[in-house]
Amino acid sequence: MCRWFAVGGGGKGKGLRKAKQEFGQTAADAPVSILKGEPNPQLLPDDQYPDWLWTLLDPKPTLTELKAKEPDLTVKELKRMMKLMNRQHIKDNNVAGKK
């Protein structure tokens, strides 16, 4: 068994091809078991997964978008805006310190 990124192959892109040949092309064939000796979990139909799972990859609002709608922010959006503002403040201070 091998991990996708650790497959040796002796050249550019050959490791991934070897892994695909060994485990197949679909996600159902990929080894995703986290416990040694346990079988891989079975894939379920989409309707059997919780609704929140499908929102994980949705883009989150940017700082500019949050500032534009600032008076009407929810608590979750306000927390995100404060986090992004803090990050921006740290980045600005780092740039100013390098000069």
N, CA, C and O of each residue as an XYZ file, in Angstrom:
396
protein
N       0.843     -1.177      0.000
C       0.000      0.000      0.000
C       0.883      1.233      0.000
O       1.947      1.238      0.619
N       0.454      2.266     -0.682
C       1.243      3.487     -0.747
C       0.312      4.696     -0.718
O      -0.872      4.609     -1.043
N       0.891      5.824     -0.317
C       0.147      7.075     -0.344
C       0.330      7.702     -1.710
O       1.336      7.457     -2.376
N      -0.624      8.504     -2.132
C      -0.574      9.112     -3.459
C       0.681      9.951     -3.638
O       1.334      9.868     -4.679
N       1.031     10.759     -2.638
C       2.133     11.686     -2.807
C       3.487     11.048     -2.568
O       4.504     11.652     -2.910
N       3.546      9.857     -1.996
C       4.826      9.247     -1.660
C       5.227      8.144     -2.630
O       6.218      7.448     -2.405
N       4.480      7.982     -3.688
C       4.772      6.910     -4.628
C       5.993      7.281     -5.446
O       6.033      8.339     -6.074
N       6.981      6.415     -5.438
C       8.147      6.638     -6.281
C       7.845      6.140     -7.679
O       6.978      5.283     -7.853
N       8.526      6.647     -8.658
C       8.227      6.184     -9.996
C       9.347      6.436    -10.964
O       9.278      6.011    -12.118
N      10.368      7.110    -10.525
C      11.510      7.317    -11.377
C      11.326      8.375    -12.443
O      12.049      8.363    -13.440
N      10.407      9.272    -12.276
C      10.266     10.328    -13.266
C       9.056     11.183    -12.983
O       8.256     10.894    -12.093
N       8.940     12.226    -13.749
C       7.861     13.184    -13.530
C       6.503     12.557    -13.850
O       6.268     12.123    -14.978
N       5.610     12.510    -12.859
C       4.255     12.033    -13.070
C       4.078     10.530    -13.084
O       2.941     10.061    -13.149
N       5.129      9.764    -13.028
C       4.988      8.312    -13.121
C       4.445      7.713    -11.837
O       3.762      6.689    -11.876
N       4.735      8.331    -10.702
C       4.271      7.802     -9.427
C       2.763      7.801     -9.325
O       2.168      6.836     -8.846
N       2.140      8.877     -9.774
C       0.690      8.964     -9.729
C       0.058      7.942    -10.662
O      -0.957      7.336    -10.320
N       0.644      7.747    -11.834
C       0.106      6.746    -12.757
C       0.186      5.356    -12.140
O      -0.737      4.555    -12.288
N       1.276      5.069    -11.455
C       1.434      3.767    -10.823
C       0.377      3.577     -9.738
O      -0.203      2.498     -9.613
N       0.127      4.620     -8.958
C      -0.878      4.537     -7.905
C      -2.266      4.334     -8.492
O      -3.059      3.563     -7.951
N      -2.572      5.017     -9.592
C      -3.880      4.850    -10.229
C      -4.044      3.442    -10.775
O      -5.136      2.876    -10.713
N      -2.976      2.874    -11.306
C      -3.055      1.507    -11.810
C      -3.270      0.532    -10.657
O      -4.010     -0.443    -10.788
N      -2.624      0.800     -9.539
C      -2.715     -0.112     -8.404
C      -4.078     -0.048     -7.726
O      -4.622     -1.080     -7.331
N      -4.635      1.155     -7.585
C      -5.868      1.315     -6.829
C      -7.087      1.627     -7.669
O      -8.192      1.648     -7.127
N      -6.952      1.866     -8.931
C      -8.098      2.162     -9.777
C      -8.295      3.650     -9.964
O      -7.584      4.465     -9.376
N      -9.266      3.993    -10.788
C      -9.496      5.385    -11.163
C     -10.515      6.088    -10.273
O     -10.539      7.318    -10.241
N     -11.349      5.357     -9.555
C     -12.430      5.995     -8.817
C     -12.079      6.173     -7.356
O     -11.164      5.534     -6.838
N     -12.825      7.057     -6.696
C     -12.615      7.289     -5.272
C     -13.020      6.060     -4.455
O     -12.525      5.865     -3.345
N     -13.906      5.241     -4.992
C     -14.336      4.043     -4.277
C     -13.186      3.057     -4.118
O     -13.185      2.251     -3.188
N     -12.214      3.115     -5.013
C     -11.077      2.206     -4.953
C      -9.923      2.747     -4.119
O      -8.993      2.003     -3.810
N      -9.960      4.013     -3.751
C      -8.849      4.631     -3.026
C      -8.810      4.121     -1.585
O      -9.858      3.982     -0.955
N      -7.624      3.841     -1.059
C      -7.514      3.381      0.327
C      -7.652      4.556      1.296
O      -6.755      5.395      1.383
N      -8.760      4.620      2.017
C      -8.991      5.736      2.932
C      -9.161      5.287      4.377
O      -9.500      6.101      5.236
N      -8.936      4.031      4.655
C      -9.062      3.540      6.019
C      -7.958      4.146      6.873
O      -6.796      4.158      6.467
N      -8.313      4.653      8.062
C      -7.309      5.265      8.926
C      -6.788      4.288      9.969
O      -5.813      4.588     10.658
N      -7.407      3.144     10.097
C      -6.965      2.139     11.051
C      -6.372      0.954     10.305
O      -6.966      0.444      9.354
N      -5.211      0.529     10.740
C      -4.533     -0.577     10.077
C      -5.353     -1.857     10.254
O      -5.809     -2.167     11.355
N      -5.530     -2.578      9.179
C      -6.257     -3.835      9.227
C      -7.761     -3.696      9.120
O      -8.466     -4.703      9.048
N      -8.273     -2.471      9.106
C      -9.714     -2.247      8.981
C     -10.070     -2.082      7.507
O      -9.255     -1.590      6.726
N     -11.278     -2.486      7.118
C     -11.681     -2.297      5.715
C     -11.949     -0.817      5.428
O     -12.227     -0.039      6.341
N     -11.864     -0.446      4.173
C     -12.170      0.924      3.776
C     -13.659      1.189      3.952
O     -14.469      0.297      3.701
N     -14.043      2.395      4.378
C     -15.466      2.700      4.512
C     -16.147      2.717      3.146
O     -15.549      3.101      2.141
N     -17.393      2.299      3.133
C     -18.155      2.254      1.889
C     -18.722      3.637      1.579
O     -19.131      4.363      2.486
N     -18.746      3.995      0.308
C     -19.351      5.255     -0.102
C     -20.867      5.115     -0.066
O     -21.420      4.094     -0.474
N     -21.525      6.152      0.426
C     -22.982      6.171      0.511
C     -23.547      7.030     -0.611
O     -22.823      7.839     -1.193
N     -24.826      6.865     -0.922
C     -25.457      7.788     -1.873
C     -25.465      9.206     -1.293
O     -25.450      9.377     -0.074
N     -25.487     10.204     -2.151
C     -25.405     11.598     -1.714
C     -26.498     11.983     -0.725
O     -26.254     12.796      0.167
N     -27.689     11.423     -0.861
C     -28.786     11.824      0.022
C     -28.638     11.293      1.445
O     -29.389     11.708      2.328
N     -27.706     10.401      1.690
C     -27.509      9.864      3.034
C     -26.449     10.630      3.830
O     -26.206     10.307      4.993
N     -25.819     11.632      3.226
C     -24.861     12.473      3.932
C     -25.585     13.701      4.475
O     -26.593     14.111      3.899
N     -25.101     14.307      5.571
C     -25.774     15.487      6.132
C     -25.677     16.692      5.190
O     -24.740     16.806      4.401
N     -26.653     17.578      5.290
C     -26.722     18.739      4.399
C     -25.524     19.670      4.550
O     -25.057     20.240      3.564
N     -25.019     19.831      5.780
C     -23.906     20.752      6.006
C     -22.641     20.320      5.265
O     -21.774     21.150      4.991
N     -22.527     19.045      4.942
C     -21.337     18.549      4.255
C     -21.167     19.208      2.889
O     -20.041     19.440      2.449
N     -22.261     19.505      2.227
C     -22.207     20.061      0.877
C     -21.918     21.553      0.891
O     -21.702     22.136     -0.171
N     -21.905     22.193      2.056
C     -21.607     23.624      2.139
C     -20.155     23.892      2.525
O     -19.741     25.051      2.557
N     -19.377     22.864      2.815
C     -18.003     23.064      3.276
C     -17.116     23.727      2.229
O     -16.210     24.482      2.583
N     -17.354     23.464      0.972
C     -16.506     24.018     -0.076
C     -17.042     25.318     -0.664
O     -16.451     25.862     -1.597
N     -18.153     25.825     -0.131
C     -18.672     27.109     -0.601
C     -17.691     28.209     -0.221
O     -17.117     28.169      0.868
N     -17.485     29.197     -1.101
C     -16.549     30.272     -0.758
C     -17.085     31.121      0.388
O     -18.274     31.435      0.446
N     -16.197     31.480      1.283
C     -16.580     32.314      2.420
C     -16.428     33.784      2.024
O     -15.594     34.105      1.178
N     -17.216     34.679      2.620
C     -17.135     36.093      2.231
C     -15.776     36.698      2.577
O     -15.183     36.378      3.608
N     -15.300     37.568      1.707
C     -14.019     38.233      1.921
C     -14.209     39.423      2.851
O     -15.337     39.788      3.185
N     -13.105     40.020      3.265
C     -13.159     41.178      4.154
C     -13.894     42.335      3.485
O     -14.678     43.026      4.136
N     -13.654     42.549      2.217
C     -14.323     43.631      1.485
C     -15.831     43.414      1.439
O     -16.602     44.353      1.635
N     -16.247     42.192      1.183
C     -17.685     41.885      1.140
C     -18.320     42.078      2.511
O     -19.438     42.581      2.617
N     -17.611     41.680      3.555
C     -18.151     41.827      4.905
C     -18.242     43.296      5.308
O     -19.214     43.699      5.948
N     -17.243     44.102      4.941
C     -17.283     45.535      5.266
C     -18.428     46.223      4.535
O     -19.022     47.164      5.063
N     -18.744     45.767      3.331
C     -19.830     46.373      2.555
C     -21.191     46.130      3.200
O     -22.089     46.965      3.096
N     -21.339     45.007      3.853
C     -22.641     44.700      4.469
C     -22.571     44.788      5.993
O     -23.353     44.141      6.689
N     -21.638     45.587      6.509
C     -21.343     45.637      7.939
C     -22.539     45.865      8.868
O     -22.621     45.173      9.883
N     -23.454     46.766      8.600
C     -24.527     46.949      9.594
C     -25.434     45.728      9.763
O     -26.070     45.574     10.806
N     -25.498     44.873      8.763
C     -26.425     43.740      8.807
C     -25.721     42.402      9.010
O     -26.223     41.377      8.548
N     -24.586     42.383      9.679
C     -23.831     41.142      9.846
C     -24.419     40.267     10.948
O     -24.906     40.764     11.964
N     -24.365     38.964     10.727
C     -24.718     38.024     11.786
C     -23.514     37.900     12.719
O     -22.439     38.420     12.420
N     -23.691     37.225     13.828
C     -22.596     37.045     14.780
C     -21.457     36.258     14.131
O     -20.286     36.582     14.330
N     -21.793     35.244     13.370
C     -20.779     34.432     12.692
C     -19.991     35.269     11.683
O     -18.769     35.157     11.589
N     -20.708     36.110     10.930
C     -20.036     36.970      9.952
C     -19.184     38.033     10.641
O     -18.105     38.376     10.159
N     -19.669     38.554     11.765
C     -18.902     39.550     12.518
C     -17.603     38.951     13.051
O     -16.553     39.592     13.010
N     -17.679     37.726     13.549
C     -16.469     37.047     14.029
C     -15.485     36.838     12.889
O     -14.281     37.026     13.065
N     -15.984     36.452     11.727
C     -15.105     36.263     10.567
C     -14.472     37.586     10.147
O     -13.290     37.629      9.807
N     -15.255     38.666     10.169
C     -14.712     39.963      9.794
C     -13.605     40.392     10.759
O     -12.572     40.901     10.324
N     -13.810     40.193     12.051
C     -12.785     40.556     13.034
C     -11.522     39.724     12.830
O     -10.411     40.239     12.954
N     -11.686     38.465     12.525
C     -10.544     37.583     12.272
C      -9.761     38.054     11.051
O      -8.532     38.119     11.083
N     -10.475     38.383      9.971
C      -9.817     38.842      8.751
C      -9.161     40.206      8.944
O      -8.089     40.461      8.394
N      -9.800     41.085      9.724
C      -9.200     42.390     10.008
C      -7.920     42.224     10.821
O      -6.937     42.924     10.581
N      -7.929     41.310     11.774
C      -6.739     41.052     12.582
C      -5.610     40.517     11.708
O      -4.462     40.939     11.849
N      -5.926     39.596     10.811
C      -4.920     39.066      9.884
C      -4.320     40.173      9.027
O      -3.107     40.235      8.831
N      -5.190     41.048      8.517
C      -4.717     42.144      7.673
C      -3.830     43.093      8.471
O      -2.817     43.573      7.963
N      -4.206     43.364      9.715
C      -3.405     44.232     10.586
C      -2.018     43.628     10.816
O      -1.018     44.345     10.776
N      -1.952     42.334     11.052
C      -0.670     41.647     11.254
C       0.174     41.727      9.989
O       1.373     41.997     10.061
N      -0.439     41.495      8.833
C       0.300     41.570      7.568
C       0.831     42.979      7.327
O       1.970     43.149      6.892
N       0.010     43.987      7.608
C       0.451     45.372      7.430
C       1.630     45.690      8.344
O       2.584     46.343      7.922
N       1.570     45.231      9.595
C       2.671     45.466     10.537
C       3.934     44.744     10.094
O       5.032     45.277     10.251
N       3.802     43.555      9.551
C       4.974     42.820      9.074
C       5.635     43.538      7.902
O       6.861     43.605      7.823
N       4.829     44.070      6.999
C       5.373     44.804      5.854
C       6.056     46.084      6.334
O       7.132     46.437      5.851
N       5.428     46.776      7.283
C       6.008     48.019      7.801
C       7.314     47.746      8.546
O       8.224     48.574      8.516
N       7.416     46.611      9.206
C       8.626     46.271      9.953
C       9.792     45.909      9.064
O      10.943     46.032      9.483
N       9.529     45.466      7.854
C      10.603     45.073      6.936
C      11.272     46.272      6.280
O      12.374     46.152      5.744
N      10.615     47.425      6.318
C      11.175     48.612      5.651
C      12.228     49.274      6.494
O      12.800     50.284      6.085
